[in-house]
Amino acid sequence: MTIEISWEAASNKTACQIQENGKTWVSDIGPESGGSGQYPDPHQMLDSALGACTALTIQIYAKRKAIPLERVLVSITHIEETGLYQLQRGIQLKGQLTETQRTDLLRVANKCPIHKVLSGQFTINTQLES
């Protein structure tokens, strides 16, 4: 899978187009940096990836295990300091759930693929292409 991001000066905008396998979405910088504020900025996209992955992982597991989960609410905030990007995740589980089911769903939330990536060590290799 390759995600391609493009920006063109001729657009006279700061937003960039993001494309992957026929899907398109947009990201922009915030108004404080000259962007429109109309689209999520890269930090919001990173944070939302964890939230979406958490909600999706929980609901897939609940369906598989026939857990009567009615709704998942995930909130993500972040603290950014020099050399540190700390995510705070809150999870609300709605439905007639036992304490054991709630604990199991929390365990599963911590196994979502994006949680694993962000909690582990990863590297970024960059090269200029022509």
KOLVO-196708 format. One record per residue: x, y, z of N, C-alpha, C in turn; chain; residue in one letter; residue number from 1. Coordinates in nm, 4 decimals. Layout:
BEGIN
       n_X       n_Y       n_Z      ca_X      ca_Y      ca_Z       c_X       c_Y       c_Z  c  r    k
         X         Y         Z         X         Y         Z         X         Y         Z  A  a  NUM
...
% end
This chain:
BEGIN
       n_X       n_Y       n_Z      ca_X      ca_Y      ca_Z       c_X       c_Y       c_Z  c  r    k
    0.0843   -0.1175    0.0000    0.0000    0.0000    0.0000    0.0890    0.1241    0.0000  A  m    1
    0.0637    0.2124   -0.0933    0.1345    0.3394   -0.0988    0.0328    0.4515   -0.0932  A  t    2
    0.0512    0.5406    0.0006   -0.0325    0.6603    0.0101    0.0446    0.7725   -0.0561  A  i    3
   -0.0221    0.8453   -0.1442    0.0416    0.9570   -0.2132   -0.0229    1.0874   -0.1695  A  e    4
    0.0608    1.1842   -0.1373    0.0155    1.3147   -0.0929    0.0677    1.4169   -0.1925  A  i    5
   -0.0200    1.5054   -0.2390    0.0228    1.6061   -0.3353   -0.0289    1.7436   -0.2958  A  s    6
    0.0516    1.8435   -0.3294    0.0156    1.9838   -0.3113    0.0675    2.0596   -0.4317  A  w    7
   -0.0077    2.1568   -0.4795    0.0343    2.2356   -0.5942    0.0187    2.3835   -0.5644  A  e    8
    0.1237    2.4596   -0.5937    0.1236    2.6038   -0.5696    0.0117    2.6725   -0.6473  A  a    9
   -0.0203    2.6206   -0.7658   -0.1229    2.6811   -0.8503   -0.2607    2.6799   -0.7838  A  a   10
   -0.2808    2.5915   -0.6860   -0.4109    2.5856   -0.6189   -0.4339    2.7079   -0.5322  A  s   11
   -0.3262    2.7778   -0.4973   -0.3330    2.8959   -0.4115   -0.3919    2.8633   -0.2747  A  n   12
   -0.3812    2.7393   -0.2339   -0.4308    2.6937   -0.1047   -0.3192    2.6175   -0.0341  A  k   13
   -0.3352    2.5946    0.0945   -0.2357    2.5181    0.1692   -0.2708    2.3701    0.1798  A  t   14
   -0.3946    2.3344    0.1538   -0.4403    2.1960    0.1699   -0.3705    2.1027    0.0712  A  a   15
   -0.3495    1.9785    0.1145   -0.2926    1.8770    0.0262   -0.3933    1.7640    0.0087  A  c   16
   -0.3851    1.7018   -0.1066   -0.4700    1.5874   -0.1397   -0.3975    1.4601   -0.0995  A  q   17
   -0.4697    1.3679   -0.0414   -0.4137    1.2397   -0.0016   -0.4912    1.1319   -0.0769  A  i   18
   -0.4192    1.0396   -0.1409   -0.4848    0.9360   -0.2199   -0.4218    0.8007   -0.1936  A  q   19
   -0.5079    0.7013   -0.1931   -0.4622    0.5634   -0.1801   -0.5701    0.4725   -0.2365  A  e   20
   -0.5337    0.3944   -0.3350   -0.6220    0.2921   -0.3908   -0.7618    0.3447   -0.4237  A  n   21
   -0.7682    0.4594   -0.4914   -0.8961    0.5155   -0.5343   -0.9699    0.5977   -0.4302  A  g   22
   -0.9188    0.6048   -0.3091   -0.9810    0.6870   -0.2053   -0.9044    0.8183   -0.1954  A  k   23
   -0.9770    0.9266   -0.1694   -0.9144    1.0583   -0.1590   -0.9640    1.1283   -0.0339  A  t   24
   -0.8718    1.1928    0.0365   -0.9073    1.2779    0.1484   -0.8114    1.3959    0.1517  A  w   25
   -0.8342    1.4903    0.2421   -0.7609    1.6160    0.2418   -0.7103    1.6472    0.3815  A  v   26
   -0.5923    1.7080    0.3880   -0.5384    1.7590    0.5137   -0.4882    1.9005    0.4881  A  s   27
   -0.4860    1.9800    0.5928   -0.4429    2.1191    0.5816   -0.3742    2.1593    0.7104  A  d   28
   -0.3071    2.2692    0.7072   -0.2518    2.3257    0.8295   -0.3606    2.4086    0.8966  A  i   29
   -0.3437    2.4370    1.0230   -0.4433    2.5136    1.0972   -0.4431    2.6612    1.0607  A  g   30
   -0.5503    2.7314    1.0939   -0.5599    2.8747    1.0640   -0.4452    2.9567    1.1243  A  p   31
   -0.3941    2.9137    1.2390   -0.2836    2.9856    1.3027   -0.1562    2.9816    1.2188  A  e   32
   -0.1505    2.8874    1.1236   -0.0345    2.8766    1.0352   -0.0674    2.9176    0.8918  A  s   33
   -0.1864    2.9731    0.8715   -0.2249    3.0198    0.7387   -0.3161    2.9276    0.6616  A  g   34
   -0.3575    2.8174    0.7223   -0.4492    2.7250    0.6550   -0.5943    2.7678    0.6697  A  g   35
   -0.6827    2.6957    0.6052   -0.8250    2.7302    0.6069   -0.8957    2.6836    0.7342  A  s   36
   -0.8430    2.5804    0.7984   -0.9120    2.5223    0.9133   -1.0282    2.4336    0.8721  A  g   37
   -1.0468    2.4157    0.7431   -1.1582    2.3372    0.6901   -1.1338    2.1869    0.6994  A  q   38
   -1.0069    2.1462    0.7002   -0.9720    2.0048    0.6999   -0.8861    1.9719    0.8210  A  y   39
   -0.8813    1.8452    0.8606   -0.7960    1.8084    0.9738   -0.6483    1.8321    0.9417  A  p   40
   -0.5753    1.8763    1.0441   -0.4317    1.8930    1.0253   -0.3634    1.7582    1.0509  A  d   41
   -0.2361    1.7456    1.0183   -0.1684    1.6163    1.0342   -0.1744    1.5596    1.1762  A  p   42
   -0.1678    1.6454    1.2777   -0.1774    1.5948    1.4152   -0.3165    1.5370    1.4411  A  h   43
   -0.4189    1.6029    1.3920   -0.5549    1.5505    1.4085   -0.5713    1.4179    1.3352  A  q   44
   -0.5067    1.4052    1.2208   -0.5157    1.2793    1.1462   -0.4457    1.1665    1.2213  A  m   45
   -0.3295    1.1957    1.2791   -0.2579    1.0948    1.3575   -0.3414    1.0527    1.4787  A  l   46
   -0.3908    1.1512    1.5520   -0.4708    1.1219    1.6710   -0.5977    1.0449    1.6353  A  d   47
   -0.6627    1.0847    1.5258   -0.7874    1.0175    1.4868   -0.7612    0.8747    1.4387  A  s   48
   -0.6425    0.8474    1.3863   -0.6102    0.7097    1.3461   -0.6152    0.6170    1.4668  A  a   49
   -0.5620    0.6626    1.5799   -0.5678    0.5810    1.7014   -0.7121    0.5649    1.7483  A  l   50
   -0.7888    0.6730    1.7484   -0.9284    0.6651    1.7933   -1.0134    0.5746    1.7055  A  g   51
   -1.0002    0.5898    1.5742   -1.0783    0.5066    1.4818   -1.0390    0.3606    1.4926  A  a   52
   -0.9103    0.3340    1.4992   -0.8634    0.1946    1.5112   -0.9146    0.1322    1.6406  A  c   53
   -0.9149    0.2092    1.7474   -0.9645    0.1595    1.8761   -1.1118    0.1214    1.8658  A  t   54
   -1.1935    0.2134    1.8134   -1.3374    0.1868    1.8019   -1.3654    0.0679    1.7107  A  a   55
   -1.2954    0.0596    1.5983   -1.3163   -0.0502    1.5041   -1.2738   -0.1837    1.5630  A  l   56
   -1.1599   -0.1856    1.6307   -1.1105   -0.3096    1.6910   -1.2066   -0.3599    1.7982  A  t   57
   -1.2556   -0.2696    1.8819   -1.3499   -0.3081    1.9877   -1.4783   -0.3637    1.9283  A  i   58
   -1.5338   -0.2952    1.8284   -1.6627   -0.3407    1.7746   -1.6499   -0.4725    1.6997  A  q   59
   -1.5401   -0.4940    1.6297   -1.5194   -0.6228    1.5610   -1.5115   -0.7361    1.6630  A  i   60
   -1.4352   -0.7146    1.7692   -1.4208   -0.8166    1.8737   -1.5553   -0.8429    1.9421  A  y   61
   -1.6285   -0.7360    1.9738   -1.7581   -0.7522    2.0407   -1.8550   -0.8331    1.9539  A  a   62
   -1.8580   -0.8065    1.8249   -1.9451   -0.8832    1.7347   -1.9042   -1.0296    1.7325  A  k   63
   -1.7741   -1.0542    1.7213   -1.7225   -1.1913    1.7152   -1.7570   -1.2693    1.8413  A  r   64
   -1.7529   -1.2025    1.9580   -1.7770   -1.2689    2.0860   -1.9216   -1.2537    2.1346  A  k   65
   -2.0081   -1.1963    2.0510   -2.1494   -1.1745    2.0858   -2.1645   -1.0952    2.2158  A  a   66
   -2.0813   -0.9950    2.2336   -2.0901   -0.9050    2.3495   -2.1912   -0.7968    2.3136  A  i   67
   -2.2890   -0.7686    2.4004   -2.3958   -0.6745    2.3670   -2.3518   -0.5265    2.3700  A  p   68
   -2.2512   -0.4958    2.2939   -2.1998   -0.3597    2.2849   -2.2891   -0.2788    2.1925  A  l   69
   -2.3361   -0.1647    2.2409   -2.4241   -0.0799    2.1605   -2.3516    0.0396    2.1004  A  e   70
   -2.2497    0.0881    2.1696   -2.1825    0.2085    2.1224   -2.0437    0.2185    2.1856  A  r   71
   -1.9497    0.2687    2.1071   -1.8149    0.2971    2.1562   -1.7873    0.4444    2.1315  A  v   72
   -1.7413    0.5139    2.2320   -1.6988    0.6539    2.2186   -1.5517    0.6599    2.2591  A  l   73
   -1.4702    0.7115    2.1709   -1.3268    0.7238    2.1993   -1.2902    0.8713    2.1888  A  v   74
   -1.2243    0.9223    2.2904   -1.1738    1.0600    2.2850   -1.0216    1.0548    2.2901  A  s   75
   -0.9605    1.1376    2.2078   -0.8144    1.1439    2.2015   -0.7722    1.2891    2.2203  A  i   76
   -0.6798    1.3107    2.3098   -0.6128    1.4398    2.3218   -0.4632    1.4112    2.3215  A  t   77
   -0.3861    1.5146    2.2927   -0.2415    1.4935    2.2955   -0.1708    1.6099    2.3618  A  h   78
   -0.0564    1.5775    2.4155    0.0340    1.6751    2.4749    0.1626    1.6650    2.3944  A  i   79
    0.2089    1.7774    2.3462    0.3299    1.7773    2.2654    0.4343    1.8664    2.3309  A  e   80
    0.5457    1.8072    2.3608    0.6599    1.8781    2.4174    0.7824    1.8392    2.3368  A  e   81
    0.8934    1.9041    2.3594    1.0158    1.8715    2.2877    1.0502    1.7235    2.3051  A  t   82
    1.0492    1.6513    2.1938    1.0865    1.5102    2.1971    0.9800    1.4166    2.2522  A  g   83
    0.8607    1.4681    2.2828    0.7553    1.3840    2.3401    0.6214    1.4179    2.2761  A  l   84
    0.5500    1.3156    2.2329    0.4135    1.3295    2.1825    0.3323    1.2275    2.2603  A  y   85
    0.2570    1.2757    2.3567    0.1834    1.1858    2.4465    0.0351    1.1903    2.4135  A  q   86
   -0.0217    1.0730    2.3884   -0.1641    1.0612    2.3585   -0.2398    1.0174    2.4835  A  l   87
   -0.3529    1.0813    2.5061   -0.4446    1.0417    2.6129   -0.5696    0.9888    2.5437  A  q   88
   -0.6090    0.8668    2.5777   -0.7254    0.8047    2.5145   -0.8282    0.7717    2.6208  A  r   89
   -0.9489    0.8172    2.6010   -1.0607    0.7816    2.6874   -1.1579    0.6950    2.6085  A  g   90
   -1.2090    0.5911    2.6703   -1.3007    0.4993    2.6019   -1.4275    0.4846    2.6853  A  i   91
   -1.5408    0.5055    2.6213   -1.6705    0.4792    2.6844   -1.7354    0.3635    2.6096  A  q   92
   -1.7836    0.2661    2.6838   -1.8502    0.1500    2.6270   -1.9955    0.1526    2.6717  A  l   93
   -2.0887    0.1510    2.5776   -2.2314    0.1560    2.6076   -2.2962    0.0221    2.5749  A  k   94
   -2.3835   -0.0201    2.6596   -2.4547   -0.1460    2.6414   -2.4661   -0.2177    2.7746  A  g   95
   -2.5415   -0.3245    2.7777   -2.5580   -0.4062    2.8982   -2.4368   -0.4982    2.9113  A  q   96
   -2.3271   -0.4419    2.9622   -2.2011   -0.5142    2.9690   -2.1672   -0.5495    3.1124  A  l   97
   -2.1133   -0.6693    3.1300   -2.0649   -0.7078    3.2622   -1.9275   -0.6430    3.2830  A  t   98
   -1.8824   -0.6420    3.4062   -1.7497   -0.5868    3.4356   -1.6412   -0.6684    3.3648  A  e   99
   -1.6613   -0.7981    3.3548   -1.5665   -0.8852    3.2841   -1.5605   -0.8485    3.1359  A  t  100
   -1.6754   -0.8237    3.0730   -1.6789   -0.7851    2.9321   -1.6116   -0.6496    2.9114  A  q  101
   -1.6365   -0.5560    3.0013   -1.5746   -0.4228    2.9915   -1.4219   -0.4342    3.0008  A  r  102
   -1.3754   -0.5142    3.0940   -1.2314   -0.5343    3.1106   -1.1720   -0.6005    2.9871  A  t  103
   -1.2431   -0.6971    2.9312   -1.1958   -0.7665    2.8113   -1.1895   -0.6703    2.6925  A  d  104
   -1.2898   -0.5837    2.6783   -1.2896   -0.4878    2.5680   -1.1774   -0.3850    2.5828  A  l  105
   -1.1454   -0.3463    2.7053   -1.0321   -0.2565    2.7275   -0.9016   -0.3256    2.6881  A  l  106
   -0.8893   -0.4526    2.7225   -0.7706   -0.5300    2.6857   -0.7548   -0.5322    2.5337  A  r  107
   -0.8651   -0.5530    2.4642   -0.8640   -0.5585    2.3180   -0.8295   -0.4207    2.2598  A  v  108
   -0.8792   -0.3150    2.3209   -0.8486   -0.1796    2.2729   -0.6986   -0.1559    2.2702  A  a  109
   -0.6300   -0.2079    2.3700   -0.4850   -0.1898    2.3773   -0.4091   -0.2768    2.2773  A  n  110
   -0.4825   -0.3588    2.2017   -0.4203   -0.4426    2.0993   -0.4546   -0.3955    1.9579  A  k  111
   -0.5196   -0.2812    1.9465   -0.5516   -0.2336    1.8114   -0.4210   -0.2076    1.7366  A  c  112
   -0.4189   -0.2319    1.6054   -0.2947   -0.2197    1.5289   -0.2259   -0.0832    1.5406  A  p  113
   -0.3007    0.0254    1.5417   -0.2376    0.1579    1.5505   -0.1792    0.1794    1.6899  A  i  114
   -0.2460    0.1303    1.7931   -0.1913    0.1377    1.9291   -0.0562    0.0665    1.9334  A  h  115
   -0.0509   -0.0523    1.8727    0.0741   -0.1285    1.8710    0.1854   -0.0513    1.8003  A  k  116
    0.1535    0.0081    1.6859    0.2536    0.0835    1.6102    0.3027    0.2037    1.6906  A  v  117
    0.2098    0.2799    1.7457    0.2475    0.4017    1.8173    0.3162    0.3724    1.9502  A  l  118
    0.2912    0.2550    2.0066    0.3539    0.2179    2.1329    0.4914    0.1551    2.1136  A  s  119
    0.5184    0.1110    1.9917    0.6447    0.0436    1.9648    0.7484    0.1396    1.9095  A  g  120
    0.8528    0.0825    1.8618    0.9590    0.1615    1.8006    0.9419    0.1544    1.6504  A  q  121
    0.9491    0.2679    1.5840    0.9448    0.2662    1.4381    1.0402    0.3702    1.3842  A  f  122
    1.0785    0.3525    1.2619    1.1715    0.4450    1.1977    1.1080    0.5027    1.0727  A  t  123
    1.1588    0.6147    1.0291    1.1139    0.6776    0.9050    1.2373    0.6943    0.8171  A  i  124
    1.2364    0.6301    0.7021    1.3449    0.6433    0.6063    1.2973    0.7341    0.4938  A  n  125
    1.3713    0.8384    0.4638    1.3300    0.9371    0.3654    1.4356    0.9492    0.2556  A  t  126
    1.3873    0.9558    0.1308    1.4770    0.9802    0.0184    1.4083    1.0705   -0.0815  A  q  127
    1.4858    1.1515   -0.1499    1.4311    1.2329   -0.2584    1.4137    1.1460   -0.3807  A  l  128
    1.2991    1.1594   -0.4467    1.2722    1.0841   -0.5685    1.2618    1.1826   -0.6843  A  e  129
    1.2919    1.1370   -0.8028    1.2828    1.2285   -0.9171    1.1571    1.2046   -0.9960  A  s  130
% end
